[in-house]
Amino acid sequence: MIITDEAKVVLEEMLKENGQDSLQASLQQGCCGTSLYFTFTNKKADDQPVIVNGINVLMEGEAVIKTNTVTLKIDDEGKLIVEDSAQSSGCC
């Protein structure tokens, strides 16, 4: 996973506003297969986050594999987006 410097600033602000300290990467089953999604959370004492550009990222199992092709960045309109270079043009 890559978190650009611009996305880092936005994520830090969002984490602070929500009283959270980590980004959670999880998998969700949908009509077109398994998708990666992100939520904010607080790490627990036994969590071992991966630090990506200074951001705590919690992920387990297949989520680790799915994040290998993901970049969190800011688009031309200043919005945080998830770009996945391995995302297929499947049914959805």
Order of alpha helices (4+ residues) and beta strands (2+ residues): beta-alpha-beta-beta-beta-beta-alpha-beta-beta
